[in-house]
Amino acid sequence: MKSFASDNYSGIHPEIFDAIQRANTNHQISYGDDEFTEETNRLFERIFGSVTVLYTFNGTGANVTCLKCCTLPFQAVICSEYAHILADECGAPTQSIGCSLLPLKTTDGKLTPEQIKPLLGRIGNVHNTQPKVISISQSTELGTVYTIAELKKLCDFAHSNEMYVHLDGARISNAVAALCVSLKEATVDCGIDIMSFGGTKNGLMIGEAVLIFNEKLKVNAPYFHKQTAQLFSKNRFIAAQFSALLSNNLWFRMASHANEMAKLLESMIIGLPGVKMTQSVDANAIFVIIPENIIQALRSQYPFYEWDAATHEQRWMCSFDTTKEEVTEFVRVLRRLTT
Ligand SMILES: Cc1ncc(COP(=O)(O)O)c(C=O)c1O
């Protein structure tokens, strides 16, 4: 199957596969006390500076672990109405932490201090859940990317109101590749307190990493990690994948390729009859309205998700393994259907 459905429809990058095999020798101490985890933690430290790293099975688990580290049951997490933690995690954060989510409307998936300000009135009122975390996704669920200035402004605003910033980084590699800065400059240097670092959508078989920069949040994190059922006894196999991802710029090579394929796709469909982009193509996602009468025919050849059935808005995702030929062929089919 060739598809533009999701970056997790893709397989495993060969360098990641090799890393899993290399880790598959002898016995190693379990629960992250192995030499592969140690080596990968050092790699993360070299990239980000002082950081506590916790490995998780999936993005939902990483988000839940992050939010558990920074909220109490009476506190609230401010997020966008499209946030994965709100829309696509079956209530996992609220169910397992007890915190509430305060969603805000957004046209581009991003949050701004101006939107959040009215919620500060809740602080100190015993009848309201207490805003404690601003959660953002980078890149966002709408394929847009916060600029460094936007990130700094949000983090400054959060900290000046005694809140933390959580970054859902399921696609942080795509965002950072698009921003042309370092991973550190795009995260901890902006003031991010805690984040997930995506693996599965960028060529891993399984695994995400929770990165904790704020010293206060590091203290209880290992216990929350275990309580959220994300501590893997054979952690070396997740860590080894991250070691490969962070070596030889693999994370960047894969993410920037996926982004380039999205840009190529965008450039080839502009001007087609009835085809209208709805979001800026900042990373590896394209949001586009196409004529209703061609959706089924196109999707039967190339699976993808409908984002909004009412407006016929579709989401097309490119992956590390999307090829120019696939993009060209997809556009050829689209062109034939629309003209
Ligand atoms: C923004 C975002 N965060 C997190 C996730 C991780 O989800 P999962 O628990 O399926 O790995 C996804 C996956 O679609 C996502 O798009």
The ligand as a Tripos MOL2 file, in Angstrom:
@<TRIPOS>MOLECULE
LIG
   16    16     1     0     0
SMALL
NO_CHARGES

@<TRIPOS>ATOM
      1 C1          0.3540   15.3370   17.9550 C.3       1 LIG1
      2 C2          0.4150   13.9070   18.3620 C.ar      1 LIG1
      3 N1          0.8120   13.6080   19.6030 N.ar      1 LIG1
      4 C3          0.9580   12.3400   20.0050 C.ar      1 LIG1
      5 C4          0.6880   11.2960   19.1470 C.ar      1 LIG1
      6 C5          1.0210    9.9110   19.6110 C.3       1 LIG1
      7 O1          0.0470    9.0000   19.6080 O.3       1 LIG1
      8 P1          0.2410    7.4350   19.9150 P.3       1 LIG1
      9 O2         -0.1510    7.2290   21.3140 O.co2     1 LIG1
     10 O3         -0.6940    6.8070   18.9580 O.co2     1 LIG1
     11 O4          1.6690    7.0520   19.6730 O.co2     1 LIG1
     12 C6          0.2160   11.5490   17.8610 C.ar      1 LIG1
     13 C7         -0.1400   10.4450   16.9490 C.2       1 LIG1
     14 O5         -0.9400   10.5370   16.0850 O.2       1 LIG1
     15 C8          0.0830   12.8960   17.4550 C.ar      1 LIG1
     16 O6         -0.3200   13.1930   16.2190 O.3       1 LIG1
@<TRIPOS>BOND
     1     1     2 1
     2     2     3 ar
     3     2    15 ar
     4     3     4 ar
     5     4     5 ar
     6     5     6 1
     7     5    12 ar
     8     6     7 1
     9     7     8 1
    10     8     9 2
    11     8    10 1
    12     8    11 1
    13    12    13 1
    14    12    15 ar
    15    13    14 2
    16    15    16 1
@<TRIPOS>SUBSTRUCTURE
     1 LIG1         1 GROUP 0 **** ****
